[in-house]
């Protein structure tokens, strides 16, 4: 409602209050001033006109939010029309038979009941079915009580009267009871703290009921006098309804949890109905009162049945909300909702599986789910009865140990990690599951499980960062280290977004062992960060966690080819591709990088790990064949560290292999190592594959390699990774030596 209209409504409200007060004054002066009665009747009608207009204006001001007030506005208008109709027909206010005006007056009650229900529905977060059932229960109960009261008091005074007259007068009382009970039911739904507008409606219902009851009693006893204090109560009701509309400022629902007294009104109705059945007044309306009371009890039984079903549903929902539906373990919410134990120490173990995404990727999410169920069973079997095992999310679990110090919990965590590593089979495929764990202990003041889970997760991150199968205890520094890693991740993202100028590409030559020929230079990334040149192990893990490997790989691929081309170097470049990028993405990026640098595809060698092939063998094989058909060569890096190597060689989807340095470090003193390497070299020669040895620095080891056959070497002993300018100088010096 606009400010001008709002001010007008307030002015009209003040005028209405003045009119009602003036009408009260005419009642007081009726005995001394003959004109007071006629003036009072005009003021009576004016009061209802103004009340109906104000309530209608409010109903039109807020759209659907305030529309129910139209019903009350219309009800008051009908009340006024009925009074005028009765005056025109000469019926007066002391009729002895039913009149057409009674029909209009009685229409106020359904309009009022509908308005109360609609306004209550707008203001309360109650279910419509519950609201209507409660209204029906309370209404029928009020009907039973009202009929019993009429049967005992008012009806005897109307013996011999027109039956229609008795019925209409009874309906007035019943309507008053229903409206009063409904507004009280809504008030208790607000926990007896309803908005201001509802207090005015409660007062209006009470005044209206008192007015009608007094009128009917006086009419039955022959003591009613027009223009008395009873008549004053009806314009006062109109004023109270108007004040309710004017103060109706909002429609914020009340949460169901706050409606603690929702059974008060129905309970009163049930008790009252029971009293009617026990009382059994011996009047003409006895059967009607008893039937209404019986229906009230029946509705109460239906309401109770619905409440029991709702309680079961909510209980089931509550259980579902606290239980992980896959494993049957308690979930994170269940842990956080555990009752407090002040002064009780506890330790929390947070466990996470290693490479769980590989299981989902290679065997499907259904297999991953079944693996989690098996892991949950193992954890339950490996803890004591008093320990609580929960699934937090994904592949993370938590174990709460009460009254357990951190060193005891660390031992328990080691036991759980070892239990995970016991062999298991999924769809007939043997799997080796490894996991890491973070351990944290609460302080002497008692556990804050939310904080313990956060610290345990930080300790788990520390363990995973250092290797599979590790257990780390939170020392208070893990949180700071986690924050540092997050900051490093954010700075790496910012540096790549800004063009990646802080990242450098260094090149390490791959040289023939026997003839000194240059196969390629491997492109290795470095990061100039805060005055330090960071090595890959300082930041690469965070780029992976931050989802930055596409950007970083693209940078190394594009820049290395461009720098080699710009320097006019006749040398191939070898670039590492992470396992997660071995998709169609790498095909598109390679094509764009080659076209951008204007070099031949044969100038590029891609290095992939066995892990990439193990994840999605068929898809990766398709990608490799596409790359090789374009002229790009492929090396299988770290050969021998996985179990896909021989099948890869069998399918001939790579151009060469790089032997991991762990196989070569004992060549000078371990005949077995020499035999293994020699066998692999022979196999590579038979398959016409390139053979690259990595990380061999000792002279004795080089001599051992010399008799193995054509192969290449990449090691610090030959040349360390160097910037492009140093590579140019190194190649120039090498040319002079040749």
N, C-alpha and C positions, 0 to 999 in steps of 0.2 A: 504494500500500500504506500502510495506516495505521501510525502510529508504534508502537503496541503490537505489531502483527503483524510489523513490520519488526524490532523488537527480538527477538521470538521466533525469527525466521528467523536472525538473527545468532547467537543462543545455540545453535541447532541446528547451525549451520555450525561453530562452535567445537567442539561435541560431536563432529561428524563428523571434524574434523581430529584430535581426540584418539583417536577410534576407529581411524583409519587409522594413527596413530603407534603405538597399542597393538598393532595387528596386525603392524606391522614389528618390534616388540619380541618378539612371540611367535615370529617366524621366527628371530630371533637366538638365542632361548632354546630352540629346538626340540631341539637336541642334548643339553641338560642338564636339561630339564624335560619329562617325558612329557605332562603336561597342557597344555603350551603349544600343541601342535598342535590339540587339540580346541577350546581357547579361541580360537585364531586363526581357525578356520573359522567360529565363531559371530560373531566380530568382522567377518569378511569379509562375511557376509550382512547384519549390522546396518549396515555402512557403505553398502551399496547401498540398503537400506531408507530410511535417513535422506537419502541423496542424492536418491533419487526423490521423497521427500516435499518436500524443500526446493525442488527444481526445479519441482515441480507447484504449490507455493504461489506461486512467482514467476510462473509461467505464468498463474495465475488472478488476479493482482494488477493487471494493466494492460490488461485487455480484449484487443482485437485486436493491440495493440502487442506484448504479451508471449506471445501464444498459441502461437507456434512452439516455445516451451520445453516444452510438453506432449509434443511428439514425443520430445525427449531424455529427459524424465521417464519416458515409457512405455517407451522403449528400455532404460533402466537397469532398470526393473521386469521387463521380459521377460528381461533378462540374469540377474537374480536367480532368476526362476521357472525358467529353463532349468537353472541350477546345482542348484536344489532337486530338479527332476525327475530330473536325472542321478544325484543321490545316492540318491533313492528307488528308482530302477530298478537301482541297484548298478553303474552303468556306470563310476564313478570318473572321475578326470581324465586317465587314460591309455587312452582307448578305442582299439580297433583296427578299428572299423567306425563308420559313420554312425549317429547316434541321433536320436530325436525332439527332444532338447535342441538339436541343431545347427540345426534349423528356427527355434527361438526365438532362438538367438544370432544367426543370420544376419539375422533381422528387424530387429536393431538398426541394420544398415547403411542400408537404405532410409529408416528413420525419421531417422537421423542426417543423411543427405544432404539429405532434405527440410527438416529443421530448419535446416541451414546455409544452404540456398538462400533460405528464407523470411526468416530473420533478416538475411541479406545484402541481400535486396530491400528490407527495411524500412529499413536503414541506408544504403544506397547509391542514388544517383539513376541507376541503370543501367537500360537497356532490358531488359525481360523476355526478349525474343528473344535478345539478345546474351548475357545471363546463362546461359540454358539451353544455347545453342550452345557457349559456352565450357566449361560444365560437361560437356557431352557430349564435346567434343573432349578435354578433360583426362582425363575418366573413361575413355574408350576408349584413350587413350594410356597411362594408368596400367595398364589391363587388359592391353595388349600387353606392357608391360615386366614386369608381374607374372607373366604366363603364361610369358614367356621365362625369368625367374628361376626359376620353379617347374620349368620344363622342364630347366633346367641344374643345379639344386641339390637341390631338395626331392623332385621326382618320382623321381629314381633311387633314393632311399632308401626309396621306397614301392612299389618294384616287387613285384608279386604281391599288393598290398593290394586291399581292396574298392574298385572304381571309384567308388562313391558316397562312400566315405571320402576318396579322393584329391580328388574334385571339391569336397566341402564344405571340406576344408582349403585348397584353392586359392582358393575364394571368400572365405575369411577374409582371406587376404593381399590379394586384389584389393580387398575392401571397405575394408581399412585404407589402402591406397594412395589410393583415391578420396577418402576423408574427409580424409586429410592434404593431398592436393593441393588440394582445395576450400578448406580453411581458409587455406592459403597463398595461393591465388588471391584470396580476399577480402582478405587482409592486403595484398597488393601493390596491390589496387584502392584501398586507403586510403593508397597511397604509403608503405607500411610504417610508418604512424602510426595504426594502428587503435585503437579504444577499448580500455580495460583488459579488458573481457569477452572480446574476441577474442584477446588474448594468452593467456588461460586456455584458450580453445578450441584455439588452435594447440598449446599445450603438451599438452592432452588428446589431440589427434590424434596427436602425435608419440609420447607415452608408450604410447598404445593400440597404435599400429603396431609399436613396438619389442616390446611384450609379445607380440602375436600372432605376429610374425615369429620371435622367440626360441623361443616355445612350439612352433611348427611345425617349426623346424629341430631343436630338441632331440627333438621327438617322432619326426621322421624318422630321427635318428641314434641313438635309443634312450637318450638321456641326460637326458630330462626327469624331474624329481623334484617331486612335489606339495609345496605349502607352502614353496616356495623364493622367492627374490627375484623371479622371473618372475611368480608369483602376486600379489606385492605391487603390481605395476604396474597391475593392473586396479582395485582400490579407490582407488589414487592417481588413476587416470583419472576415476573417479566424483567424487572430491573436486575435481579441476580443473574438471570440467563444472559442479559446484555453485557454485564460486567465480565461474565465468563468468556464471551466472544471477544471483548476488547482486550482482555489480558492473555488471550491465546496467542503466544508469540512464537512458538516453535513446535517442531514435530520430531525431536530426537528420540529414537526408540530407547526403551529401557531394556538392558540385557536381561535374558531369562534368569541368569544366576541371581539377580537382585530381587526377583519376585518370590520371596520366601513364604509369603502368606497366601499363596494362590488358592488354598483349600478352605479359607475362612468362610467366605460367603456360601459355597456349597455345603459346608459342614453345618452352618446355621440353618440352612434350608432343610437339610436332612433331619436335624433334631426337631425343628418345628413341625415337619411332616409327621414324624413319629409321635409328637405330642398330640397332633390332631387325631391320629388313629386311636390313641389311648383315651382322648377326651370324649369323642363321639357325642357332640351336642345333638339334642333331640329336637331339631327344628326341621323346617321344610327343605333345607338345603344340605341335610346330613349326608346323603348319598354322594352328592357332588363333591363335598369337602373330602370325604373318605377316598373316593376315586382319585382325586387330584393328589392326595397324600400318598396313595399307593404308587401312582405314576412317578412321583418324586423319588420314592425309594428305588423304583426300577431304574430310573435314569442315573441314580447314584451308583447302582451296581454296574451299569454300562460304563460310567465314568471311571470307576475303580478298575474295571477290566482294562480300559484303555491306558490308565496310568501304569498298571503292572506291565503291560506290553511295552510301553514307552520306556519304563525303567529297565526292562531287560534289553531293549535296543540300545539305550545309552550305555548300559554296562558292557554290552558286547562291543560297541564303538570305542569305549574307553580302553577295553582290553586290546582291541586291534591297534589303537593309537600308541600303545605301550609295548607292543610285541612286533618283532620283525617277522613278517608273514612268510618269508622264505625259509629261515632257519629255526623259527620258533623261539629264538632267544629274545630277551628284553632288548629294546632299542635305546637310542641315546636319551629320548625323553624319559623313559623309565628310570634310567640312571639319575638324571637330573631331578626327578620327582621323588627320589628316595627320602624317607623321613630323616631329619637332621640327627646327628649323634654328637652333641657337644662334648668336647674333651676326649673323643675317641680318635685314635690315629688310624689311618688306612693308607695303603699303597695302591696305585693304579698302574696296570700294564696295558699299554696300547700296542697292538700288533698289526702289522700290515704284510700282505703277501708280496713277493717279488715277481715281476713279470706276469701279473694276473691278466693284463690286457692281451698278452700273447695267446693265452688260452681262449679268451673270448674271440680274438681275431681269427685264430686258426681252426678252432673246433666249434665255434658258435656260442651265443649267449646262454643257450640251454645247458650246454656242457659246463660253462662257467658257473651257472647257478647250482648245478649239482656238485661241483667242486666246493663251493662255499658251504653247502649243506654238510659235506664230508669233513671240511675243516672245522665247522662248528661242533660236530660230534666229537672230533678229536680233542678239541679244547675242553669240552665238558668232561670228557673222560680223564683228562690230565690234571684237573684241579680238585681241591678238597670240596666237601659238601657245602661248607660255609662260604666258599668263594663264589662271586657272581660273575658270570660270563655274559657279555652283551655284544651285539653287532652294532657298530656305529654307523657305517655307511660303506658302500662298495665292498672292498676287500679288507676293511679295517674292523678290528674287534677290540674289546676292552675287557680286562679282568680286574675286579675290585677285591682286594685282600684286606679284611678288617684286622686291626691290631697286628699288622705285619710291617716290620721295619724295611727300609729300602734294600738292604743287603739280602734279606730273605726274599723279597720280591724279585730281585735280580736273578737269584738262583732259580726261582719259579719261572721267570721269563725264559731262562736258558732251557729249562725242561720243556716249556711249551714250544720253543723254536725247534728243539731237537725232535719233538713229537710230530711237528709238521713235516719234517724231512723223512719220516718213515715212508717207504715206497707205497704207492697206491696206484690203482688202475681205473681209468675212465674210458668207458666204451672199448675195453680191451687194450687200450693204449697205456703203457706205463708212464707215469708222470713223477717227476721229482719236484716237490713243492718246497720252496724255501721262503723264509719270512724274516722280518726284523722286528725288534720290539724296543719301545721306550718305556722307562720306568720312572715314576715320580712318587714321592711320599708327602703326605699332608703334614702340616705343622701341629704343635701340641694343642692349639685352640680348637681343632676339629676340622673335618674335611670340607672343602669347597669343591664339589665334584666338577663343576663347570671349569674352574681354574685348573684342577688336576688334569682333566682331559686335554685342555689346551697345552699345558706343559708336557704331558705325555706325548702328544702329537709332535711337539717340537723335538723331543728326544728321539722319537721314531724317525723324523726327517734326518736327524744327525746320523742315526744308524744306517739308514738307506743310502745316505750320501757317501758312506765309507765302505759299503759293500754288503752283499747278501748274507743273511744268517747272523747279523750282529745284534747285540743288545747294548743300549746306552741308557745311562741314568741321568735324569735331569739334575743339573747342578746349579741352576740359576743363570748359567751363561748361555744355555741353549736358546732361550728366548731372544737374547741379544744377537746370537749368531743367525738365528732365523730372520730377524729383522734386517741384518746386514745382507743376507742372501736376497731377500725381497728387494732391498734397495739396489743391489747389484743387478738384479733382473730388470728392474725398472730403468736403470741407467743404460743397460744394454739395448733395451727396446727404444729408448730415446735416441741413442747413438745411431741405431739402424734406421730409424725413421728420418733422422736428419741427413741421411745419405751415406752413412757408414764411413766417413772420412777418418774416424779414429781407429778403424780396423785396418790392419796391414796384412798383406800376403807375403810370407817368406817362402823361399824355395829351397828344397833339399835335393841334390842330384841323386839319380839312380844310375850307377856305373857298372859296366861289364867287368866281371872278375878277371877274366883271362885277357881280354883285348883292350880294356879301358874305354870301350865305347859308351856313349851316353844314351840310355834308353829314354829317360824323361826326367823332369824335375817335379817333385811332389809339392803341391801348393798347400801350405799350412798357415792357418790364420793366427794373428796376434792382435792384442787390443791395447792401444795406448790409453791408459786409464789413470787419471790423477797423477800423472808424472811417472807412472810405472808401465813397463811393457809386460802385460799379463800373458802367460802361456795358456794353451787351451784348457788344461786341467784346472785353472783358476776360475774360469767362467763358463765353460761349455755346458756343464751340468745345469746351470741356471738358465741358459738359453733354451735347453731342451724342456725344462719345467715350464718356462714361460711361453712355449710354443713359437720360438723365434728361429727354429732351425731352417725353415724355408727361406726366410730373408737372409740368414747368414750364409747358407749354401749358395743361394743365388749370387750373393756378393762375391764370394770366393771364386765361383765358376766364371762369372763375367769378367771380374777384374784380372784374374790370372791370365785368361786368354788374351785380353786386350793389352796387358802390360808386355807379355811375351811378343805379341805382334808388333806393338809400337816400338820395341827395342830391336826389331828385325832379327830376332833369335830363331835359329832353325832347330827348335827343340820341342818335344811334346810336353804337355802338362798333365799331371796326374792329380785328380781331385777326389776327395772322399765324399761319399753320399751316405747319410744316415739311413738306417733300415726303414724308418717310418716314411721316408720320401721316395721309396722305390715303387712308384706308381706312374701313371701317365703324366703326372706333374713333371717328373725328371726328364721325360722325353721332350716335352714342350720347352722346358728351360734350356736343355742342351741345344736344341735347334735354334732358339733365339740367341743364345750366347755365341754359338759358332757363326751365325749370320752377322751379329753385331761386331764381332772381332774380325770378320772376313778371313777366316782361316779354314783349312781343310778339316774334316771330321777326324781324320787320322792323327791330328795333332792333339787329340783329347783322349785321355785314359781315365776311366772311372774306377774307383776302388770301392767295393762293397764288402760287407762282412757276411759271415755265415748266418748270423742272426736274421738278416734281411730275407734270406732264402727260406729259413726255417719258419718265418711268420706266415708267409703266403707263397708256397713253392710255385704253384701254377701261374699265379698272377705275375710274380717277379720274373719267372722264366720268360713269359711273354714280353715283358718290358726289356729284358736283356737281349732277346733276339731282335727286337725292333731297333735297339741302340746299335748293336753290332752290324745289322744290315745297312745302317747308315754310314758305317765306317769307324764308329767309335769303338775303342778297345776297352775291355773290362778285366780287372784283376780281382781275384778273390783274396781279400785281406785277412790276416791273422789265421791262415789255414792251419787246421789242427786243433783249434780251440773249441770247435763245435762238432756235431755229428752229421752235418749235411755235406761235408767236403767231398767224399768219394762219389756220392750220387750226383753232385754238381759236375765233377770231372767226367762221370759216365755219360751225362747228357750233353757235355761239351758246350755249355752255354757261357763259358768265360774264355778269355784269351791267355790267362796266366794266373799264377798263384804267388802269394807272398807268405813265406814261412815266418811264423811268429818267433820273436827273439828268444822266447823261453825254451825253444827246442835247440837253440844254437849256443846258449851261454856255456854249455859243458862240452863243446866239441873237442877241446884240447885235452880233456882228461877222462872222457866217458865214451868208451867204444860203442855202447848201446845207442847213444845219441847220434854218433857218426853213422851207424848202420841205418837208423830211422831216416835221417836226412838224406843219405845216399839213396835209399829206396824211393823216397818221394821224388828226388831229382830224376831218377831213372824213369819213374812213371810219367813225370812231366815231359821228359825228352821223348818217350814213346808216343805220347799224345800230342806232341808238337806244341807244348804250352810254354809260355814264358815262365821263368823261375826267378823270383826275387827274394833275396835274404835280407832281413831287416834287423838292424841293431847289433851287428857283429863288429866289435871294435878291436879285439885282441889279434895280434899278428899270428899267433899260433893257430887260431881259428880260421884265419884267412888262408893259411897254407893248407889246412885240412880241406877247405872248400875247393881249392884249386884243381883237385883231381876229380871233381864230381861231374864236370861237364859245363856246357854253356849256361851261364846264369849271371844274375846281376846282384849288386850289393847296394844297400842304402844304410849308412851308418854315420855316426859322429866322427868316426876315425877317418872317413873320406872327406866329409864336408858337413858342417852344421847348417841348419836352415838359415837363409840369409835374405835380405831385401833384394828387390829387383836390380838396383844399381850394383850391389856387391856380387850378384849373380853374373851380371855382364862382365865385371872385372875378373871373376873367377874363370869364366869361360875364355876370356881373352888370354889370361895367364896360361890356361891349359893348352890353348892353341899354340902359344909360343914354346911350351915344353915339348909339344909333339913335333 
